[in-house]
Every structure is written in C-alpha cells, then in structure tokens.
Amino acid sequence: MAEPGLIDDEAVEIELIGSSCTEVAGELVRRAFEIHIIEGREDRLPWLLTHPSLTRGVMTQILAANPAMLRDLGHQSGPRKLLDFLAEEHRYPEAVLTIAKDLYTSPDASTADFRAFLANHADDEWMLKSLAHLAASAPEKEQELIAVLQDHAGAYDYFIGIRRGQQREKRALEATSETTMRELFETGDPAALRGLARNPLTPELMLRDLVRTEGIKGAREIRRLASQSLRRVSKAS
C-alpha cells in the first residue's frame, strides 16, 4: 500500500521494484511522480521533491522533465539530501549557501566537513561573503574560511570590513563613557551608530539625533533601534 499522501487515488496498483524498504519507498515516490505528471498535478511535485524517500535518480528525472522547478527547489531549507543534490549536481547558489551556513554555524557539524565543502565551492564568492556576517561555531571553522578568502581579494576585503564593523558596533554597544559615545557618534560610521542605538546608556539627546539618521547604509534600522531605546527611556522615567 502506498505511503499516505503519495498517491491520491483510492486504488492504484503499483508493481514495487526492489527488496528493501528504502527501494520500495523510492519506487512509490517515482510512480507518484509519473502519475501526477500524467494527471496534470504539477502542484504536488514540490512536495514530492522534499520527500525523505526520494532518490537521486528520481530527482534527476523530475528536474529533467521540469527544469523550471530548480529555482523553487533551491530555496528549500531541506531535506539535506535534496540540498546536497542541488549543490553538487547543479551548483545552485541558494542550496550551496544553505548548506554552508549550517556547516559553519552548527556545533554538530565538524570542521573537517566544513573544510571539504569549502574546497568544493571555493569559487562561490557570494557564499563566502555571506558567511562573513555569521559567527562560526568553532574558531577552527573561521580559520578555514579565512584561508579560502585569502585567495579572493575582493571577498577577503569584504570579510575584513564586516569584522571591523562588528568590532566598532560592539565597542559602541558596550561604551559607558559619554565622551566615548560622542566620539563614536561623530564618526558617522553605521556600525558605531547601530551600537549606540542599542546601548541602554546612550543619552536621550543622542538617541533623538539617531532617530533622525538618514543618508547612510542601514539608516532605517538605526532609526528603528533608536526609537525602541527612546521608548524604554520614556517608560523608565
């Protein structure tokens, strides 16, 4: 009997091929795919492509018959088997990035696995730049990322810029001296202003200035954070 939800017909006879449960389930998915195509049920195909019993062979068949589905599938968060297929066989950017983020930030993912993945996708500068915004689950992973970034001047400079911005934001967030806060404010650096907007010790007058921030990267977020801080100040008083 077919797995619930695979095939909607009340009675569909399927000749199951294979002796193991995995093979049987995979064959059911393949036959369900064929039946949905015949019946014009393309709306069911994205669900089938995330089915845990899906095999690489069936994935290849489905995408060969429906190449437009690749774009939608690339934005799926899982299952991992599907993402691996899209990353390895199609080099699909969103799938590559999703896997890279998980390997970089998850404490359950080993540094060795992250290193191997980077080696296979070292030419993907968009992925490398995206990881610059994230915190590695282990220092060794960050070192692996830096080692690859050093072969890409533009991506490496971007990474260094992000890290320096994070340091400035942290300094502004943790500042306790009004003099230091004023110095940071006068730099006009978006990262510093974002940190000041979040700092619970930032003076009210400075917060009011931050609420009027315009013309710089992240101005909208700075205004929003400063407004939230002002509301907290008002409630406290």
C-alpha positions in Angstrom: 0.0 0.0 0.0 1.3 3.4 -0.9 2.5 5.8 1.8 -0.3 8.2 2.8 -0.3 11.3 0.6 1.9 10.0 -2.1 -0.9 9.0 -4.5 -4.4 10.3 -4.0 -6.3 7.7 -6.0 -8.4 5.3 -3.8 -6.9 2.3 -5.6 -3.7 2.4 -7.6 -1.9 -0.8 -8.3 1.9 -0.4 -8.4 4.5 -3.1 -9.1 7.0 -2.5 -6.4 10.6 -2.9 -7.5 13.4 -3.8 -5.0 13.5 -5.8 -1.9 14.4 -3.2 0.8 12.0 -0.7 2.4 14.1 2.1 1.0 13.9 0.8 -2.5 10.1 0.2 -2.2 9.6 3.8 -0.8 11.7 5.2 -3.6 9.7 3.4 -6.2 6.5 4.7 -4.7 7.8 8.2 -5.0 8.9 7.6 -8.6 5.5 6.2 -9.6 3.7 9.0 -7.7 5.7 11.5 -9.8 4.7 9.8 -13.0 1.0 9.7 -12.1 0.9 13.3 -11.0 2.6 14.4 -14.3 0.0 12.3 -16.3 -2.9 13.8 -14.4 -1.5 17.3 -14.6 -0.9 17.5 -10.8 2.3 19.6 -11.0 1.2 21.3 -7.7 2.2 18.1 -6.0 5.7 17.9 -7.4 7.5 20.3 -5.0 6.2 18.2 -2.1 7.5 15.0 -3.7 10.9 16.5 -4.2 11.2 17.0 -0.4 10.1 13.5 0.4 12.7 11.7 2.6 12.5 8.6 0.3 13.4 10.5 -2.8 16.4 9.1 -4.6 19.0 10.9 -6.8 17.7 9.1 -9.8 14.1 10.3 -9.3 15.4 13.9 -8.6 17.2 13.8 -11.9 14.1 12.6 -13.7 11.9 15.2 -12.2 14.2 18.1 -12.8 14.9 17.0 -16.4 11.2 17.0 -17.1 10.5 20.2 -15.1 13.7 22.4 -15.3 11.7 25.5 -14.1 11.3 23.8 -10.7 15.0 24.2 -10.0 14.6 27.8 -8.9 11.9 27.0 -6.4 13.7 24.0 -5.0 16.9 26.0 -4.5 15.1 28.0 -1.8 14.1 24.9 0.2 15.6 24.6 3.7 15.7 20.8 3.4 15.9 17.9 3.4 19.7 17.8 3.3 19.7 15.1 0.7 17.9 17.4 -1.7 20.2 20.3 -0.9 23.3 18.2 -1.4 21.9 17.1 -4.8 21.2 20.7 -5.9 24.6 21.9 -4.7 26.6 19.1 -6.2 24.8 18.4 -9.4 23.5 21.9 -10.2 25.8 24.2 -8.2 22.6 26.0 -7.2 23.7 29.1 -5.2 20.9 29.1 -2.6 21.4 25.4 -1.9 25.2 25.9 -1.6 24.6 28.8 0.8 22.1 27.0 3.0 24.5 24.0 3.5 27.5 26.3 4.1 25.6 28.3 6.8 24.7 25.1 8.5 28.2 23.6 8.4 29.7 27.0 9.6 27.3 27.7 12.5 26.2 24.3 13.7 28.2 22.8 16.6 27.1 19.4 15.3 28.9 19.9 12.0 32.6 19.1 12.1 35.4 21.4 10.9 36.5 18.6 8.5 33.1 18.6 6.8 33.1 22.4 6.5 36.7 22.3 5.1 35.7 19.7 2.5 32.6 21.7 1.5 34.6 24.9 1.1 37.1 23.0 -1.1 34.3 22.1 -3.5 32.8 25.6 -3.6 35.8 27.8 -3.1 34.8 29.8 -6.3 31.5 30.8 -4.9 32.2 34.4 -3.7 28.6 35.1 -2.8 28.6 32.2 -0.4 32.0 33.3 1.1 30.8 36.9 1.6 27.6 35.7 3.2 29.4 33.7 5.8 31.3 36.8 6.8 28.1 38.0 8.6 27.8 34.9 10.7 29.6 33.6 13.8 31.4 30.3 13.4 30.5 27.5 15.9 34.3 26.9 16.3 37.4 29.1 15.8 38.9 26.5 13.5 36.0 27.0 11.1 36.6 30.7 10.9 40.3 30.0 10.2 39.3 27.6 7.4 37.1 30.3 5.9 39.8 33.0 6.1 42.3 30.6 4.4 39.9 30.3 1.4 39.0 34.0 1.4 42.7 35.0 1.1 42.6 33.6 -2.4 39.8 36.0 -3.3 41.0 39.6 -2.7 37.5 41.2 -3.0 35.8 38.7 -0.8 38.6 38.9 1.8 38.5 42.7 1.9 34.7 42.4 2.4 35.2 40.0 5.2 37.7 42.3 7.0 35.4 45.2 6.6 32.5 43.3 8.1 34.7 42.1 11.1 35.9 45.7 11.7 32.3 46.9 11.6 31.3 44.3 14.1 34.1 45.4 16.4 33.0 49.0 16.2 29.4 48.1 16.9 30.5 46.1 19.9 32.6 49.0 21.2 29.7 51.4 20.9 27.2 48.9 22.4 29.4 48.4 25.5 30.6 52.1 25.9 29.9 53.6 29.3 31.6 57.0 28.9 29.6 59.8 27.3 32.8 61.1 25.8 33.5 57.8 24.1 29.9 57.7 22.9 30.2 61.2 21.4 33.5 60.3 19.6 31.8 57.2 18.1 28.7 59.2 17.2 30.8 61.8 15.4 32.5 59.2 13.2 29.1 58.7 11.4 30.0 55.0 11.0 26.8 53.0 10.5 28.1 50.1 12.7 29.0 52.5 15.5 25.7 54.3 15.3 23.8 51.0 15.3 25.7 50.0 18.5 24.9 53.4 20.1 21.2 53.0 19.2 21.2 49.7 21.1 23.3 50.8 24.1 21.0 51.3 27.2 23.3 54.0 28.5 23.2 56.2 25.4 22.0 59.7 26.4 18.4 60.6 25.4 19.6 63.6 23.3 21.9 61.4 21.3 19.1 58.9 20.8 16.9 61.6 19.4 19.7 62.5 16.9 20.0 58.8 15.9 16.2 58.7 15.2 16.8 61.3 12.5 19.6 59.3 10.8 19.4 59.5 7.0 21.6 59.0 4.0 23.8 56.2 5.3 23.7 52.4 4.9 21.3 50.9 7.5 19.7 54.2 8.4 16.3 52.7 8.7 17.5 50.1 11.1 19.4 52.7 13.2 16.2 54.8 13.4 14.2 51.8 14.5 16.7 50.7 17.2 17.0 54.3 18.5 13.2 54.6 18.6 12.9 51.4 20.7 15.6 52.7 23.1 13.8 56.0 23.4 10.6 54.2 24.3 12.4 52.3 27.0 13.8 55.6 28.4 10.3 57.1 28.4 8.9 54.1 30.3 11.7 54.2 32.8 11.1 57.9 33.6 
